[in-house]
Amino acid sequence: MSRSIKISPSILSCDFSKIGKEVESLEKAGADYIHVDVMDGHFVPNLTIGPDVIKNIRPFSKKIFDVHLMISPVDKYIKQFADAGSDIITFHPEATENMGKTIDLIKKCKKKVGVSLKPKSKIELIKDYLKQIDLVLIMSVEPGFGGQKFMPEVLPKLTELKKIIEREKLNVDLEIDGGINFENSKIAKEAGANILVSGSTIFKKNNGDLKKNINLLRQN
């Protein structure tokens, strides 16, 4: 099943002094989702935003809030992020002792479930759960910081997952995040990604022309 390409700009690259306005601008520029990276300084070596910030920026956009939790342990915070306005909640298998329980917690909050694989994380971690989730996020950099270089060695994971999803007729999106730019977005899509997360490219290329950059990523 062919899926239309969606662009999920990462607000990690925005101007945090006017984050609400930045989110509003992304919606006007044609973003499909708003990607929110949540890091705890423990699961990954950086600290970013928490549920209160999501709650405060929620009124600035009606777009899907695509929230990537790089936090551990993850279960005790899911309800807070759901209540704050997340639409998709993505977690890492390594951040929970029981994947089935974490998936159920997100579903109980009536949110879509995403699972993320770091560059070295194997597909085997999530294979048995594909029927229960909505999205797989493949990290094409080591999670923790924006502006890193794309790692093409993760692309075979996307290709393999796409084959499984098509063979089993599953309704699962494939998202890629990490160093996505105008050059590598094409190979990411060819490998099977239908949602592209991009921060630096969207906010900094072409003098920060958000609309142009979003369209270029979608069409390349």
C-alpha positions, 0 to 999 in steps of 0.5 A: 500500500503506497502512502503519501509522504508526510513531513514532521518538522522537529521543533528542537531546531526552532527559536525557543524564545518564540516557540508558540509562534514557530509552531504556528508558522510550521502549520501555515507552511504546510507541515503535516505533523509537529515533531516534539523531541523529549529528552531526560538527560538520562536515557539520552545525554540531553535535556529538552522539553516536558509536558508543560511546554507541550500543553502551552504550545498546543493552542498554536496548532491543530496539527498532529503532535508527534511526540518522541519520548527519549526518557526512561522509565517511560510508563509513569509519564505517558498520561502526563504527555497524553493530557498535555496534547500529544497525538502520537506517543513514541517510546523506545523498547529499551525504556520499558520493562514490558512493551505490551504494558507500555503500548496498552498505557498509550492506548488507554489514553486514546493516543496512537502508539509509536516505537522507536529504534536507535541506530544499533537497535534490532528489528527483533525488539519490535517484530512481535508488536507490529500488529499493536502499534501505529508507527515505527520511528527509525533513528538515523542518528544517535538520539540526544542532539539535533544537527547530527550527520545522517547514518545510511546504514539504518536504511535496510531496517526500513526496507525490511520493515516495509516488506513485513508491513506489506506482507502482513497488510499492517496499517503502520507508518514508517518514520525516519528522524536524524540528519534528514536533508534534501539529498538523503530524503529521497533514499529514505523514501525509497527505503520505505519511509513515509514520514520524514522528521527534519529540524535543521534543514526546515528551519535553516535552509533557503534563509529559513523559508519553511514552506519551501523547505517542507515542499522540497523534502516532500517532493524530492 
